[in-house]
């Protein structure tokens, strides 16, 4: 069974999509959710996202599962290791596979679980914001929000 919820956030409407007992998408993209109802998991995700935006939550604890290749799965798993309030560059993020930097960037761009799988924490080597499926203004907002909550400076980010 599939379920869905939407929430209003400071960066727009977010759609949460659940299949059975795991989240497969948290997206800013408009999705057709006609005929889908909420369930306990979609409500839990909505509550956690609301707490995140209030600055009361840094780590999410609900089951996620995206469809993707084994390589994409590894990239998404590695994204989960980037600490809240911090960033890394695509070059550093791909240091273990330097020849695969473009493939890693492409996998990062296919992440369907925005915010929770923190692809927004990957920036350009020069400190500039690059590539975000949810639009760069959202990436900027998310990074600024996390840095303020974590009380970290923005010295490496160039907006």
MODELLER restraints for C-alpha pairs under 7 A, 6 or more apart:
rsr = mdl.restraints
at = mdl.atoms
rsr.add(forms.Gaussian(group=physical.xy_distance, feature=features.Distance(at['CA:1:A'], at['CA:19:A']), mean=5.70, stdev=0.5))
rsr.add(forms.Gaussian(group=physical.xy_distance, feature=features.Distance(at['CA:1:A'], at['CA:20:A']), mean=5.23, stdev=0.5))
rsr.add(forms.Gaussian(group=physical.xy_distance, feature=features.Distance(at['CA:2:A'], at['CA:18:A']), mean=5.57, stdev=0.5))
rsr.add(forms.Gaussian(group=physical.xy_distance, feature=features.Distance(at['CA:2:A'], at['CA:19:A']), mean=4.39, stdev=0.5))
rsr.add(forms.Gaussian(group=physical.xy_distance, feature=features.Distance(at['CA:2:A'], at['CA:20:A']), mean=6.20, stdev=0.5))
rsr.add(forms.Gaussian(group=physical.xy_distance, feature=features.Distance(at['CA:2:A'], at['CA:36:A']), mean=6.65, stdev=0.5))
rsr.add(forms.Gaussian(group=physical.xy_distance, feature=features.Distance(at['CA:3:A'], at['CA:17:A']), mean=5.97, stdev=0.5))
rsr.add(forms.Gaussian(group=physical.xy_distance, feature=features.Distance(at['CA:3:A'], at['CA:18:A']), mean=5.07, stdev=0.5))
rsr.add(forms.Gaussian(group=physical.xy_distance, feature=features.Distance(at['CA:3:A'], at['CA:19:A']), mean=6.36, stdev=0.5))
rsr.add(forms.Gaussian(group=physical.xy_distance, feature=features.Distance(at['CA:3:A'], at['CA:36:A']), mean=5.11, stdev=0.5))
rsr.add(forms.Gaussian(group=physical.xy_distance, feature=features.Distance(at['CA:3:A'], at['CA:37:A']), mean=5.21, stdev=0.5))
rsr.add(forms.Gaussian(group=physical.xy_distance, feature=features.Distance(at['CA:3:A'], at['CA:38:A']), mean=5.42, stdev=0.5))
rsr.add(forms.Gaussian(group=physical.xy_distance, feature=features.Distance(at['CA:3:A'], at['CA:39:A']), mean=6.40, stdev=0.5))
rsr.add(forms.Gaussian(group=physical.xy_distance, feature=features.Distance(at['CA:4:A'], at['CA:16:A']), mean=5.45, stdev=0.5))
rsr.add(forms.Gaussian(group=physical.xy_distance, feature=features.Distance(at['CA:4:A'], at['CA:17:A']), mean=4.66, stdev=0.5))
rsr.add(forms.Gaussian(group=physical.xy_distance, feature=features.Distance(at['CA:4:A'], at['CA:18:A']), mean=6.10, stdev=0.5))
rsr.add(forms.Gaussian(group=physical.xy_distance, feature=features.Distance(at['CA:4:A'], at['CA:33:A']), mean=6.50, stdev=0.5))
rsr.add(forms.Gaussian(group=physical.xy_distance, feature=features.Distance(at['CA:4:A'], at['CA:36:A']), mean=5.71, stdev=0.5))
rsr.add(forms.Gaussian(group=physical.xy_distance, feature=features.Distance(at['CA:4:A'], at['CA:37:A']), mean=5.68, stdev=0.5))
rsr.add(forms.Gaussian(group=physical.xy_distance, feature=features.Distance(at['CA:4:A'], at['CA:38:A']), mean=5.22, stdev=0.5))
rsr.add(forms.Gaussian(group=physical.xy_distance, feature=features.Distance(at['CA:4:A'], at['CA:42:A']), mean=6.16, stdev=0.5))
rsr.add(forms.Gaussian(group=physical.xy_distance, feature=features.Distance(at['CA:5:A'], at['CA:15:A']), mean=5.92, stdev=0.5))
rsr.add(forms.Gaussian(group=physical.xy_distance, feature=features.Distance(at['CA:5:A'], at['CA:16:A']), mean=5.17, stdev=0.5))
rsr.add(forms.Gaussian(group=physical.xy_distance, feature=features.Distance(at['CA:5:A'], at['CA:17:A']), mean=6.86, stdev=0.5))
rsr.add(forms.Gaussian(group=physical.xy_distance, feature=features.Distance(at['CA:5:A'], at['CA:38:A']), mean=5.52, stdev=0.5))
rsr.add(forms.Gaussian(group=physical.xy_distance, feature=features.Distance(at['CA:5:A'], at['CA:42:A']), mean=5.70, stdev=0.5))
rsr.add(forms.Gaussian(group=physical.xy_distance, feature=features.Distance(at['CA:6:A'], at['CA:13:A']), mean=6.62, stdev=0.5))
rsr.add(forms.Gaussian(group=physical.xy_distance, feature=features.Distance(at['CA:6:A'], at['CA:14:A']), mean=5.46, stdev=0.5))
rsr.add(forms.Gaussian(group=physical.xy_distance, feature=features.Distance(at['CA:6:A'], at['CA:15:A']), mean=4.44, stdev=0.5))
rsr.add(forms.Gaussian(group=physical.xy_distance, feature=features.Distance(at['CA:6:A'], at['CA:16:A']), mean=5.98, stdev=0.5))
rsr.add(forms.Gaussian(group=physical.xy_distance, feature=features.Distance(at['CA:7:A'], at['CA:13:A']), mean=5.66, stdev=0.5))
rsr.add(forms.Gaussian(group=physical.xy_distance, feature=features.Distance(at['CA:7:A'], at['CA:14:A']), mean=5.36, stdev=0.5))
rsr.add(forms.Gaussian(group=physical.xy_distance, feature=features.Distance(at['CA:7:A'], at['CA:15:A']), mean=6.73, stdev=0.5))
rsr.add(forms.Gaussian(group=physical.xy_distance, feature=features.Distance(at['CA:7:A'], at['CA:46:A']), mean=6.47, stdev=0.5))
rsr.add(forms.Gaussian(group=physical.xy_distance, feature=features.Distance(at['CA:8:A'], at['CA:14:A']), mean=6.46, stdev=0.5))
rsr.add(forms.Gaussian(group=physical.xy_distance, feature=features.Distance(at['CA:11:A'], at['CA:138:A']), mean=6.23, stdev=0.5))
rsr.add(forms.Gaussian(group=physical.xy_distance, feature=features.Distance(at['CA:13:A'], at['CA:28:A']), mean=6.22, stdev=0.5))
rsr.add(forms.Gaussian(group=physical.xy_distance, feature=features.Distance(at['CA:14:A'], at['CA:26:A']), mean=6.67, stdev=0.5))
rsr.add(forms.Gaussian(group=physical.xy_distance, feature=features.Distance(at['CA:14:A'], at['CA:27:A']), mean=5.55, stdev=0.5))
rsr.add(forms.Gaussian(group=physical.xy_distance, feature=features.Distance(at['CA:14:A'], at['CA:28:A']), mean=4.92, stdev=0.5))
rsr.add(forms.Gaussian(group=physical.xy_distance, feature=features.Distance(at['CA:15:A'], at['CA:26:A']), mean=5.67, stdev=0.5))
rsr.add(forms.Gaussian(group=physical.xy_distance, feature=features.Distance(at['CA:15:A'], at['CA:27:A']), mean=5.30, stdev=0.5))
rsr.add(forms.Gaussian(group=physical.xy_distance, feature=features.Distance(at['CA:15:A'], at['CA:28:A']), mean=6.40, stdev=0.5))
rsr.add(forms.Gaussian(group=physical.xy_distance, feature=features.Distance(at['CA:16:A'], at['CA:25:A']), mean=5.83, stdev=0.5))
rsr.add(forms.Gaussian(group=physical.xy_distance, feature=features.Distance(at['CA:16:A'], at['CA:26:A']), mean=4.64, stdev=0.5))
rsr.add(forms.Gaussian(group=physical.xy_distance, feature=features.Distance(at['CA:16:A'], at['CA:27:A']), mean=6.69, stdev=0.5))
rsr.add(forms.Gaussian(group=physical.xy_distance, feature=features.Distance(at['CA:16:A'], at['CA:42:A']), mean=6.42, stdev=0.5))
rsr.add(forms.Gaussian(group=physical.xy_distance, feature=features.Distance(at['CA:17:A'], at['CA:23:A']), mean=5.95, stdev=0.5))
rsr.add(forms.Gaussian(group=physical.xy_distance, feature=features.Distance(at['CA:17:A'], at['CA:24:A']), mean=5.92, stdev=0.5))
rsr.add(forms.Gaussian(group=physical.xy_distance, feature=features.Distance(at['CA:17:A'], at['CA:25:A']), mean=5.04, stdev=0.5))
rsr.add(forms.Gaussian(group=physical.xy_distance, feature=features.Distance(at['CA:17:A'], at['CA:26:A']), mean=6.44, stdev=0.5))
rsr.add(forms.Gaussian(group=physical.xy_distance, feature=features.Distance(at['CA:18:A'], at['CA:24:A']), mean=5.72, stdev=0.5))
rsr.add(forms.Gaussian(group=physical.xy_distance, feature=features.Distance(at['CA:18:A'], at['CA:42:A']), mean=6.61, stdev=0.5))
rsr.add(forms.Gaussian(group=physical.xy_distance, feature=features.Distance(at['CA:22:A'], at['CA:63:A']), mean=4.89, stdev=0.5))
rsr.add(forms.Gaussian(group=physical.xy_distance, feature=features.Distance(at['CA:22:A'], at['CA:64:A']), mean=5.06, stdev=0.5))
rsr.add(forms.Gaussian(group=physical.xy_distance, feature=features.Distance(at['CA:22:A'], at['CA:65:A']), mean=6.16, stdev=0.5))
rsr.add(forms.Gaussian(group=physical.xy_distance, feature=features.Distance(at['CA:23:A'], at['CA:63:A']), mean=6.14, stdev=0.5))
rsr.add(forms.Gaussian(group=physical.xy_distance, feature=features.Distance(at['CA:23:A'], at['CA:64:A']), mean=4.57, stdev=0.5))
rsr.add(forms.Gaussian(group=physical.xy_distance, feature=features.Distance(at['CA:23:A'], at['CA:65:A']), mean=6.08, stdev=0.5))
rsr.add(forms.Gaussian(group=physical.xy_distance, feature=features.Distance(at['CA:24:A'], at['CA:64:A']), mean=5.93, stdev=0.5))
rsr.add(forms.Gaussian(group=physical.xy_distance, feature=features.Distance(at['CA:24:A'], at['CA:65:A']), mean=5.21, stdev=0.5))
rsr.add(forms.Gaussian(group=physical.xy_distance, feature=features.Distance(at['CA:24:A'], at['CA:66:A']), mean=5.11, stdev=0.5))
rsr.add(forms.Gaussian(group=physical.xy_distance, feature=features.Distance(at['CA:24:A'], at['CA:113:A']), mean=6.72, stdev=0.5))
rsr.add(forms.Gaussian(group=physical.xy_distance, feature=features.Distance(at['CA:25:A'], at['CA:112:A']), mean=5.01, stdev=0.5))
rsr.add(forms.Gaussian(group=physical.xy_distance, feature=features.Distance(at['CA:25:A'], at['CA:113:A']), mean=4.71, stdev=0.5))
rsr.add(forms.Gaussian(group=physical.xy_distance, feature=features.Distance(at['CA:26:A'], at['CA:112:A']), mean=6.25, stdev=0.5))
rsr.add(forms.Gaussian(group=physical.xy_distance, feature=features.Distance(at['CA:26:A'], at['CA:113:A']), mean=4.47, stdev=0.5))
rsr.add(forms.Gaussian(group=physical.xy_distance, feature=features.Distance(at['CA:26:A'], at['CA:114:A']), mean=5.34, stdev=0.5))
rsr.add(forms.Gaussian(group=physical.xy_distance, feature=features.Distance(at['CA:27:A'], at['CA:112:A']), mean=6.49, stdev=0.5))
rsr.add(forms.Gaussian(group=physical.xy_distance, feature=features.Distance(at['CA:27:A'], at['CA:113:A']), mean=6.46, stdev=0.5))
rsr.add(forms.Gaussian(group=physical.xy_distance, feature=features.Distance(at['CA:27:A'], at['CA:114:A']), mean=5.82, stdev=0.5))
rsr.add(forms.Gaussian(group=physical.xy_distance, feature=features.Distance(at['CA:28:A'], at['CA:134:A']), mean=6.20, stdev=0.5))
rsr.add(forms.Gaussian(group=physical.xy_distance, feature=features.Distance(at['CA:48:A'], at['CA:60:A']), mean=6.81, stdev=0.5))
rsr.add(forms.Gaussian(group=physical.xy_distance, feature=features.Distance(at['CA:51:A'], at['CA:57:A']), mean=5.35, stdev=0.5))
rsr.add(forms.Gaussian(group=physical.xy_distance, feature=features.Distance(at['CA:52:A'], at['CA:58:A']), mean=6.19, stdev=0.5))
rsr.add(forms.Gaussian(group=physical.xy_distance, feature=features.Distance(at['CA:55:A'], at['CA:149:A']), mean=5.97, stdev=0.5))
rsr.add(forms.Gaussian(group=physical.xy_distance, feature=features.Distance(at['CA:58:A'], at['CA:84:A']), mean=6.38, stdev=0.5))
rsr.add(forms.Gaussian(group=physical.xy_distance, feature=features.Distance(at['CA:60:A'], at['CA:116:A']), mean=6.52, stdev=0.5))
rsr.add(forms.Gaussian(group=physical.xy_distance, feature=features.Distance(at['CA:72:A'], at['CA:107:A']), mean=5.22, stdev=0.5))
rsr.add(forms.Gaussian(group=physical.xy_distance, feature=features.Distance(at['CA:75:A'], at['CA:104:A']), mean=6.54, stdev=0.5))
rsr.add(forms.Gaussian(group=physical.xy_distance, feature=features.Distance(at['CA:75:A'], at['CA:107:A']), mean=6.64, stdev=0.5))
rsr.add(forms.Gaussian(group=physical.xy_distance, feature=features.Distance(at['CA:75:A'], at['CA:108:A']), mean=6.87, stdev=0.5))
rsr.add(forms.Gaussian(group=physical.xy_distance, feature=features.Distance(at['CA:76:A'], at['CA:108:A']), mean=6.91, stdev=0.5))
rsr.add(forms.Gaussian(group=physical.xy_distance, feature=features.Distance(at['CA:76:A'], at['CA:117:A']), mean=6.68, stdev=0.5))
rsr.add(forms.Gaussian(group=physical.xy_distance, feature=features.Distance(at['CA:79:A'], at['CA:117:A']), mean=6.16, stdev=0.5))
rsr.add(forms.Gaussian(group=physical.xy_distance, feature=features.Distance(at['CA:79:A'], at['CA:118:A']), mean=5.90, stdev=0.5))
rsr.add(forms.Gaussian(group=physical.xy_distance, feature=features.Distance(at['CA:79:A'], at['CA:119:A']), mean=6.21, stdev=0.5))
rsr.add(forms.Gaussian(group=physical.xy_distance, feature=features.Distance(at['CA:80:A'], at['CA:117:A']), mean=5.70, stdev=0.5))
rsr.add(forms.Gaussian(group=physical.xy_distance, feature=features.Distance(at['CA:80:A'], at['CA:118:A']), mean=6.42, stdev=0.5))
rsr.add(forms.Gaussian(group=physical.xy_distance, feature=features.Distance(at['CA:84:A'], at['CA:146:A']), mean=6.53, stdev=0.5))
rsr.add(forms.Gaussian(group=physical.xy_distance, feature=features.Distance(at['CA:85:A'], at['CA:143:A']), mean=6.79, stdev=0.5))
rsr.add(forms.Gaussian(group=physical.xy_distance, feature=features.Distance(at['CA:85:A'], at['CA:146:A']), mean=4.57, stdev=0.5))
rsr.add(forms.Gaussian(group=physical.xy_distance, feature=features.Distance(at['CA:85:A'], at['CA:147:A']), mean=4.61, stdev=0.5))
rsr.add(forms.Gaussian(group=physical.xy_distance, feature=features.Distance(at['CA:85:A'], at['CA:150:A']), mean=5.58, stdev=0.5))
rsr.add(forms.Gaussian(group=physical.xy_distance, feature=features.Distance(at['CA:85:A'], at['CA:152:A']), mean=6.92, stdev=0.5))
rsr.add(forms.Gaussian(group=physical.xy_distance, feature=features.Distance(at['CA:86:A'], at['CA:121:A']), mean=6.68, stdev=0.5))
rsr.add(forms.Gaussian(group=physical.xy_distance, feature=features.Distance(at['CA:87:A'], at['CA:121:A']), mean=4.61, stdev=0.5))
rsr.add(forms.Gaussian(group=physical.xy_distance, feature=features.Distance(at['CA:87:A'], at['CA:122:A']), mean=5.68, stdev=0.5))
rsr.add(forms.Gaussian(group=physical.xy_distance, feature=features.Distance(at['CA:87:A'], at['CA:123:A']), mean=6.76, stdev=0.5))
rsr.add(forms.Gaussian(group=physical.xy_distance, feature=features.Distance(at['CA:88:A'], at['CA:121:A']), mean=6.39, stdev=0.5))
rsr.add(forms.Gaussian(group=physical.xy_distance, feature=features.Distance(at['CA:88:A'], at['CA:122:A']), mean=5.06, stdev=0.5))
rsr.add(forms.Gaussian(group=physical.xy_distance, feature=features.Distance(at['CA:88:A'], at['CA:123:A']), mean=6.13, stdev=0.5))
rsr.add(forms.Gaussian(group=physical.xy_distance, feature=features.Distance(at['CA:89:A'], at['CA:122:A']), mean=5.32, stdev=0.5))
rsr.add(forms.Gaussian(group=physical.xy_distance, feature=features.Distance(at['CA:89:A'], at['CA:123:A']), mean=4.74, stdev=0.5))
rsr.add(forms.Gaussian(group=physical.xy_distance, feature=features.Distance(at['CA:89:A'], at['CA:124:A']), mean=5.18, stdev=0.5))
rsr.add(forms.Gaussian(group=physical.xy_distance, feature=features.Distance(at['CA:89:A'], at['CA:125:A']), mean=4.96, stdev=0.5))
rsr.add(forms.Gaussian(group=physical.xy_distance, feature=features.Distance(at['CA:90:A'], at['CA:101:A']), mean=6.99, stdev=0.5))
rsr.add(forms.Gaussian(group=physical.xy_distance, feature=features.Distance(at['CA:90:A'], at['CA:122:A']), mean=6.04, stdev=0.5))
rsr.add(forms.Gaussian(group=physical.xy_distance, feature=features.Distance(at['CA:90:A'], at['CA:123:A']), mean=6.20, stdev=0.5))
rsr.add(forms.Gaussian(group=physical.xy_distance, feature=features.Distance(at['CA:90:A'], at['CA:124:A']), mean=5.97, stdev=0.5))
rsr.add(forms.Gaussian(group=physical.xy_distance, feature=features.Distance(at['CA:90:A'], at['CA:125:A']), mean=6.49, stdev=0.5))
rsr.add(forms.Gaussian(group=physical.xy_distance, feature=features.Distance(at['CA:91:A'], at['CA:101:A']), mean=6.92, stdev=0.5))
rsr.add(forms.Gaussian(group=physical.xy_distance, feature=features.Distance(at['CA:91:A'], at['CA:125:A']), mean=6.29, stdev=0.5))
rsr.add(forms.Gaussian(group=physical.xy_distance, feature=features.Distance(at['CA:94:A'], at['CA:101:A']), mean=5.57, stdev=0.5))
rsr.add(forms.Gaussian(group=physical.xy_distance, feature=features.Distance(at['CA:94:A'], at['CA:104:A']), mean=6.77, stdev=0.5))
rsr.add(forms.Gaussian(group=physical.xy_distance, feature=features.Distance(at['CA:108:A'], at['CA:119:A']), mean=6.04, stdev=0.5))
rsr.add(forms.Gaussian(group=physical.xy_distance, feature=features.Distance(at['CA:109:A'], at['CA:132:A']), mean=6.72, stdev=0.5))
rsr.add(forms.Gaussian(group=physical.xy_distance, feature=features.Distance(at['CA:109:A'], at['CA:133:A']), mean=6.21, stdev=0.5))
rsr.add(forms.Gaussian(group=physical.xy_distance, feature=features.Distance(at['CA:120:A'], at['CA:132:A']), mean=6.67, stdev=0.5))
rsr.add(forms.Gaussian(group=physical.xy_distance, feature=features.Distance(at['CA:120:A'], at['CA:139:A']), mean=5.45, stdev=0.5))
rsr.add(forms.Gaussian(group=physical.xy_distance, feature=features.Distance(at['CA:121:A'], at['CA:143:A']), mean=6.89, stdev=0.5))
rsr.add(forms.Gaussian(group=physical.xy_distance, feature=features.Distance(at['CA:123:A'], at['CA:129:A']), mean=5.17, stdev=0.5))
rsr.add(forms.Gaussian(group=physical.xy_distance, feature=features.Distance(at['CA:123:A'], at['CA:130:A']), mean=5.83, stdev=0.5))
rsr.add(forms.Gaussian(group=physical.xy_distance, feature=features.Distance(at['CA:124:A'], at['CA:130:A']), mean=5.83, stdev=0.5))
rsr.add(forms.Gaussian(group=physical.xy_distance, feature=features.Distance(at['CA:127:A'], at['CA:156:A']), mean=5.37, stdev=0.5))
rsr.add(forms.Gaussian(group=physical.xy_distance, feature=features.Distance(at['CA:127:A'], at['CA:157:A']), mean=4.92, stdev=0.5))
rsr.add(forms.Gaussian(group=physical.xy_distance, feature=features.Distance(at['CA:127:A'], at['CA:158:A']), mean=5.62, stdev=0.5))
rsr.add(forms.Gaussian(group=physical.xy_distance, feature=features.Distance(at['CA:128:A'], at['CA:157:A']), mean=5.98, stdev=0.5))
rsr.add(forms.Gaussian(group=physical.xy_distance, feature=features.Distance(at['CA:128:A'], at['CA:158:A']), mean=4.87, stdev=0.5))
rsr.add(forms.Gaussian(group=physical.xy_distance, feature=features.Distance(at['CA:128:A'], at['CA:159:A']), mean=6.44, stdev=0.5))
rsr.add(forms.Gaussian(group=physical.xy_distance, feature=features.Distance(at['CA:129:A'], at['CA:136:A']), mean=6.95, stdev=0.5))
rsr.add(forms.Gaussian(group=physical.xy_distance, feature=features.Distance(at['CA:129:A'], at['CA:158:A']), mean=6.94, stdev=0.5))
rsr.add(forms.Gaussian(group=physical.xy_distance, feature=features.Distance(at['CA:129:A'], at['CA:159:A']), mean=6.69, stdev=0.5))
rsr.add(forms.Gaussian(group=physical.xy_distance, feature=features.Distance(at['CA:132:A'], at['CA:139:A']), mean=6.60, stdev=0.5))
rsr.add(forms.Gaussian(group=physical.xy_distance, feature=features.Distance(at['CA:147:A'], at['CA:153:A']), mean=6.54, stdev=0.5))
